[in-house]
């Protein structure tokens, strides 16, 4: 289930919530308001901390089986 960021239009509180579908929203945990705006957020960094930087497919010889990152 994806995590989305919201801002309550009633109390201006910003929060994140797990919602099952993209077209659903979650009521504000501060005031219970249901009129909320979905915020744009940056995508998560899937490498974790300290992991190697992996180039996009087809870079660094990956297509020929010579990938330096495998």
N, CA, C and O atoms as CSV, one atom per row, in Angstrom:
chain,resi,resn,atom,element,x,y,z
A,1,UNK,N,N,0.844,-1.167,0.000
A,1,UNK,CA,C,0.000,0.000,0.000
A,1,UNK,C,C,0.897,1.240,0.000
A,1,UNK,O,O,1.800,1.337,0.831
A,2,UNK,N,N,0.672,2.184,-0.905
A,2,UNK,CA,C,1.540,3.368,-0.977
A,2,UNK,C,C,1.266,4.375,0.136
A,2,UNK,O,O,0.166,4.451,0.683
A,3,UNK,N,N,2.299,5.136,0.447
A,3,UNK,CA,C,2.197,6.226,1.424
A,3,UNK,C,C,2.067,7.523,0.641
A,3,UNK,O,O,2.859,7.794,-0.262
A,4,UNK,N,N,1.068,8.323,0.990
A,4,UNK,CA,C,0.859,9.618,0.350
A,4,UNK,C,C,0.957,10.716,1.400
A,4,UNK,O,O,0.667,10.489,2.575
A,5,UNK,N,N,1.366,11.904,0.971
A,5,UNK,CA,C,1.430,13.070,1.844
A,5,UNK,C,C,0.195,13.937,1.587
A,5,UNK,O,O,-0.243,14.092,0.447
A,6,UNK,N,N,-0.353,14.494,2.662
A,6,UNK,CA,C,-1.564,15.314,2.583
A,6,UNK,C,C,-1.390,16.583,3.404
A,6,UNK,O,O,-0.550,16.644,4.302
A,7,UNK,N,N,-2.200,17.608,3.084
A,7,UNK,CA,C,-2.321,18.817,3.900
A,7,UNK,C,C,-3.805,19.047,4.134
A,7,UNK,O,O,-4.598,19.088,3.194
A,8,UNK,N,N,-4.165,19.196,5.403
A,8,UNK,CA,C,-5.554,19.455,5.761
A,8,UNK,C,C,-5.904,20.896,5.420
A,8,UNK,O,O,-5.168,21.817,5.775
A,9,UNK,N,N,-7.014,21.093,4.739
A,9,UNK,CA,C,-7.423,22.447,4.373
A,9,UNK,C,C,-8.100,23.166,5.538
A,9,UNK,O,O,-8.274,24.384,5.495
A,10,UNK,N,N,-8.479,22.433,6.567
A,10,UNK,CA,C,-9.130,23.035,7.731
A,10,UNK,C,C,-8.112,23.589,8.734
A,10,UNK,O,O,-8.246,24.725,9.188
A,11,UNK,N,N,-7.082,22.781,9.085
A,11,UNK,CA,C,-6.116,23.209,10.111
A,11,UNK,C,C,-4.697,23.375,9.574
A,11,UNK,O,O,-3.802,23.756,10.328
A,12,UNK,N,N,-4.469,23.095,8.281
A,12,UNK,CA,C,-3.175,23.258,7.611
A,12,UNK,C,C,-2.112,22.264,8.089
A,12,UNK,O,O,-0.924,22.473,7.843
A,13,UNK,N,N,-2.518,21.192,8.765
A,13,UNK,CA,C,-1.590,20.159,9.235
A,13,UNK,C,C,-1.142,19.298,8.053
A,13,UNK,O,O,-1.969,18.886,7.240
A,14,UNK,N,N,0.176,19.021,7.952
A,14,UNK,CA,C,0.698,18.132,6.921
A,14,UNK,C,C,0.999,16.786,7.551
A,14,UNK,O,O,1.539,16.715,8.655
A,15,UNK,N,N,0.645,15.707,6.842
A,15,UNK,CA,C,0.837,14.353,7.370
A,15,UNK,C,C,0.936,13.359,6.235
A,15,UNK,O,O,0.587,13.663,5.095
A,16,UNK,N,N,1.418,12.156,6.557
A,16,UNK,CA,C,1.494,11.065,5.592
A,16,UNK,C,C,0.550,9.966,6.045
A,16,UNK,O,O,0.328,9.779,7.242
A,17,UNK,N,N,-0.008,9.237,5.076
A,17,UNK,CA,C,-0.937,8.156,5.415
A,17,UNK,C,C,-0.869,7.058,4.358
A,17,UNK,O,O,-0.633,7.328,3.181
A,18,UNK,N,N,-1.078,5.830,4.790
A,18,UNK,CA,C,-1.203,4.697,3.881
A,18,UNK,C,C,-2.624,4.686,3.347
A,18,UNK,O,O,-3.581,4.694,4.121
A,19,UNK,N,N,-2.765,4.670,2.042
A,19,UNK,CA,C,-4.096,4.591,1.445
A,19,UNK,C,C,-4.090,3.489,0.386
A,19,UNK,O,O,-3.136,3.372,-0.383
A,20,UNK,N,N,-5.147,2.685,0.344
A,20,UNK,CA,C,-5.159,1.552,-0.571
A,20,UNK,C,C,-5.215,1.915,-2.050
A,20,UNK,O,O,-4.687,1.183,-2.887
A,21,UNK,N,N,-5.846,3.036,-2.380
A,21,UNK,CA,C,-5.970,3.425,-3.789
A,21,UNK,C,C,-5.588,4.876,-3.946
A,21,UNK,O,O,-5.749,5.678,-3.026
A,22,UNK,N,N,-5.074,5.213,-5.131
A,22,UNK,CA,C,-4.597,6.568,-5.391
A,22,UNK,C,C,-5.706,7.615,-5.278
A,22,UNK,O,O,-5.435,8.753,-4.898
A,23,UNK,N,N,-6.949,7.251,-5.601
A,23,UNK,CA,C,-8.033,8.235,-5.577
A,23,UNK,C,C,-8.658,8.398,-4.191
A,23,UNK,O,O,-9.603,9.172,-4.042
A,24,UNK,N,N,-8.158,7.692,-3.175
A,24,UNK,CA,C,-8.685,7.825,-1.820
A,24,UNK,C,C,-7.823,8.798,-1.020
A,24,UNK,O,O,-6.672,9.059,-1.371
A,25,UNK,N,N,-8.390,9.327,0.053
A,25,UNK,CA,C,-7.659,10.208,0.956
A,25,UNK,C,C,-7.826,9.693,2.373
A,25,UNK,O,O,-8.605,8.774,2.623
A,26,UNK,N,N,-7.089,10.292,3.300
A,26,UNK,CA,C,-7.173,9.930,4.711
A,26,UNK,C,C,-7.508,11.188,5.501
A,26,UNK,O,O,-6.918,12.244,5.272
A,27,UNK,N,N,-8.448,11.078,6.425
A,27,UNK,CA,C,-8.842,12.225,7.249
A,27,UNK,C,C,-7.649,12.717,8.065
A,27,UNK,O,O,-6.753,11.943,8.400
A,28,UNK,N,N,-7.647,13.995,8.377
A,28,UNK,CA,C,-6.577,14.616,9.152
A,28,UNK,C,C,-6.526,14.024,10.562
A,28,UNK,O,O,-7.547,13.982,11.248
A,29,UNK,N,N,-5.346,13.564,11.004
A,29,UNK,CA,C,-5.235,13.007,12.349
A,29,UNK,C,C,-5.307,14.064,13.449
A,29,UNK,O,O,-5.530,13.725,14.611
A,30,UNK,N,N,-5.121,15.343,13.102
A,30,UNK,CA,C,-5.164,16.414,14.101
A,30,UNK,C,C,-6.587,16.874,14.401
A,30,UNK,O,O,-6.991,16.951,15.562
A,31,UNK,N,N,-7.343,17.180,13.348
A,31,UNK,CA,C,-8.674,17.766,13.565
A,31,UNK,C,C,-9.810,16.894,13.033
A,31,UNK,O,O,-10.982,17.181,13.276
A,32,UNK,N,N,-9.465,15.830,12.308
A,32,UNK,CA,C,-10.500,14.960,11.736
A,32,UNK,C,C,-11.084,15.476,10.438
A,32,UNK,O,O,-12.011,14.880,9.889
A,33,UNK,N,N,-10.544,16.587,9.941
A,33,UNK,CA,C,-11.046,17.158,8.698
A,33,UNK,C,C,-10.880,16.203,7.528
A,33,UNK,O,O,-9.883,15.488,7.429
A,34,UNK,N,N,-11.871,16.202,6.644
A,34,UNK,CA,C,-11.817,15.288,5.503
A,34,UNK,C,C,-11.538,16.000,4.193
A,34,UNK,O,O,-11.395,15.351,3.157
A,35,UNK,N,N,-11.457,17.322,4.222
A,35,UNK,CA,C,-11.102,18.071,3.018
A,35,UNK,C,C,-9.590,18.283,3.054
A,35,UNK,O,O,-9.083,19.163,3.750
A,36,UNK,N,N,-8.883,17.449,2.281
A,36,UNK,CA,C,-7.428,17.471,2.286
A,36,UNK,C,C,-6.904,17.585,0.865
A,36,UNK,O,O,-7.592,17.245,-0.097
A,37,UNK,N,N,-5.680,18.067,0.751
A,37,UNK,CA,C,-5.005,18.165,-0.546
A,37,UNK,C,C,-3.826,17.207,-0.540
A,37,UNK,O,O,-3.083,17.127,0.438
A,38,UNK,N,N,-3.661,16.484,-1.637
A,38,UNK,CA,C,-2.510,15.590,-1.760
A,38,UNK,C,C,-1.304,16.427,-2.173
A,38,UNK,O,O,-1.399,17.258,-3.077
A,39,UNK,N,N,-0.175,16.207,-1.510
A,39,UNK,CA,C,1.049,16.945,-1.790
A,39,UNK,C,C,1.949,16.149,-2.719
A,39,UNK,O,O,1.946,14.919,-2.694
A,40,UNK,N,N,2.716,16.851,-3.537
A,40,UNK,CA,C,3.714,16.200,-4.375
A,40,UNK,C,C,4.956,15.961,-3.534
A,40,UNK,O,O,5.411,16.858,-2.824
A,41,UNK,N,N,5.503,14.762,-3.610
A,41,UNK,CA,C,6.696,14.429,-2.841
A,41,UNK,C,C,7.725,13.792,-3.762
A,41,UNK,O,O,7.389,13.308,-4.843
A,42,UNK,N,N,8.970,13.795,-3.332
A,42,UNK,CA,C,10.041,13.159,-4.090
A,42,UNK,C,C,9.949,11.646,-3.915
A,42,UNK,O,O,9.528,11.174,-2.859
A,43,UNK,N,N,10.334,10.883,-4.928
A,43,UNK,CA,C,10.311,9.429,-4.778
A,43,UNK,C,C,11.332,8.961,-3.750
A,43,UNK,O,O,12.323,9.643,-3.489
A,44,UNK,N,N,11.081,7.805,-3.178
A,44,UNK,CA,C,11.986,7.242,-2.180
A,44,UNK,C,C,13.295,6.813,-2.826
A,44,UNK,O,O,13.336,6.500,-4.016
A,45,UNK,N,N,14.354,6.799,-2.046
A,45,UNK,CA,C,15.651,6.321,-2.504
A,45,UNK,C,C,15.734,4.839,-2.174
A,45,UNK,O,O,15.910,4.474,-1.012
A,46,UNK,N,N,15.611,3.987,-3.173
A,46,UNK,CA,C,15.551,2.546,-2.950
A,46,UNK,C,C,16.908,1.910,-2.687
A,46,UNK,O,O,16.973,0.727,-2.350
A,47,UNK,N,N,17.993,2.663,-2.832
A,47,UNK,CA,C,19.316,2.099,-2.602
A,47,UNK,C,C,19.604,1.926,-1.124
A,47,UNK,O,O,20.427,1.088,-0.755
A,48,UNK,N,N,18.952,2.692,-0.271
A,48,UNK,CA,C,19.284,2.653,1.149
A,48,UNK,C,C,20.545,3.463,1.397
A,48,UNK,O,O,21.102,4.062,0.476
A,49,UNK,N,N,20.987,3.478,2.635
A,49,UNK,CA,C,22.168,4.280,2.940
A,49,UNK,C,C,23.436,3.480,2.680
A,49,UNK,O,O,23.543,2.317,3.070
A,50,UNK,N,N,24.375,4.105,2.029
A,50,UNK,CA,C,25.670,3.498,1.788
A,50,UNK,C,C,25.730,2.514,0.638
A,50,UNK,O,O,26.784,1.927,0.393
A,51,UNK,N,N,24.637,2.315,-0.072
A,51,UNK,CA,C,24.635,1.362,-1.179
A,51,UNK,C,C,25.286,1.939,-2.418
A,51,UNK,O,O,25.425,3.157,-2.528
A,52,UNK,N,N,25.693,1.086,-3.363
A,52,UNK,CA,C,26.316,1.596,-4.579
A,52,UNK,C,C,25.305,2.278,-5.481
A,52,UNK,O,O,24.127,1.920,-5.487
A,53,UNK,N,N,25.758,3.248,-6.231
A,53,UNK,CA,C,24.878,3.917,-7.183
A,53,UNK,C,C,24.750,3.035,-8.416
A,53,UNK,O,O,25.754,2.682,-9.034
A,54,UNK,N,N,23.532,2.679,-8.775
A,54,UNK,CA,C,23.293,1.793,-9.913
A,54,UNK,C,C,22.817,2.619,-11.097
A,54,UNK,O,O,21.827,3.342,-10.980
A,55,UNK,N,N,23.506,2.528,-12.250
A,55,UNK,CA,C,23.091,3.296,-13.419
A,55,UNK,C,C,21.850,2.689,-14.051
A,55,UNK,O,O,21.512,1.542,-13.761
A,56,UNK,N,N,21.161,3.438,-14.913
A,56,UNK,CA,C,20.006,2.888,-15.619
A,56,UNK,C,C,20.422,1.713,-16.490
A,56,UNK,O,O,21.585,1.623,-16.884
A,57,UNK,N,N,19.511,0.824,-16.794
A,57,UNK,CA,C,19.791,-0.339,-17.647
A,57,UNK,C,C,20.405,0.111,-18.972
A,57,UNK,O,O,20.035,1.145,-19.528
A,58,UNK,N,N,21.335,-0.677,-19.454
A,58,UNK,CA,C,21.982,-0.376,-20.721
A,58,UNK,C,C,23.221,0.478,-20.585
A,58,UNK,O,O,23.891,0.741,-21.584
A,59,UNK,N,N,23.549,0.921,-19.385
A,59,UNK,CA,C,24.730,1.750,-19.164
A,59,UNK,C,C,25.866,0.893,-18.613
A,59,UNK,O,O,25.604,-0.094,-17.926
A,60,UNK,N,N,27.071,1.230,-18.885
A,60,UNK,CA,C,28.222,0.569,-18.284
A,60,UNK,C,C,28.431,-0.868,-18.723
A,60,UNK,O,O,29.020,-1.643,-17.969
A,61,UNK,N,N,27.981,-1.259,-19.896
A,61,UNK,CA,C,28.214,-2.600,-20.386
A,61,UNK,C,C,27.214,-3.630,-19.904
A,61,UNK,O,O,27.427,-4.823,-20.121
A,62,UNK,N,N,26.145,-3.226,-19.267
A,62,UNK,CA,C,25.153,-4.169,-18.736
A,62,UNK,C,C,24.543,-5.033,-19.825
A,62,UNK,O,O,24.364,-6.236,-19.633
A,63,UNK,N,N,24.222,-4.438,-20.965
A,63,UNK,CA,C,23.552,-5.166,-22.032
A,63,UNK,C,C,24.439,-6.275,-22.589
A,63,UNK,O,O,23.929,-7.288,-23.069
A,64,UNK,N,N,25.754,-6.099,-22.532
A,64,UNK,CA,C,26.669,-7.122,-23.067
A,64,UNK,C,C,27.107,-8.119,-22.009
A,64,UNK,O,O,27.950,-8.975,-22.279
A,65,UNK,N,N,26.543,-8.023,-20.800
A,65,UNK,CA,C,26.921,-8.938,-19.730
A,65,UNK,C,C,28.168,-8.503,-18.988
A,65,UNK,O,O,28.694,-9.264,-18.176
A,66,UNK,N,N,28.649,-7.307,-19.243
A,66,UNK,CA,C,29.864,-6.788,-18.603
A,66,UNK,C,C,29.523,-5.696,-17.593
A,66,UNK,O,O,30.286,-4.742,-17.443
A,67,UNK,N,N,28.430,-5.814,-16.921
A,67,UNK,CA,C,27.990,-4.773,-15.986
A,67,UNK,C,C,28.944,-4.680,-14.798
A,67,UNK,O,O,29.171,-5.679,-14.117
A,68,UNK,N,N,29.502,-3.506,-14.539
A,68,UNK,CA,C,30.413,-3.362,-13.415
A,68,UNK,C,C,29.697,-3.342,-12.062
A,68,UNK,O,O,30.356,-3.370,-11.023
A,69,UNK,N,N,28.385,-3.293,-12.055
A,69,UNK,CA,C,27.635,-3.211,-10.816
A,69,UNK,C,C,27.003,-4.537,-10.391
A,69,UNK,O,O,26.315,-4.582,-9.371
A,70,UNK,N,N,27.223,-5.640,-11.163
A,70,UNK,CA,C,26.606,-6.897,-10.770
A,70,UNK,C,C,27.515,-7.733,-9.918
A,70,UNK,O,O,27.138,-8.829,-9.504
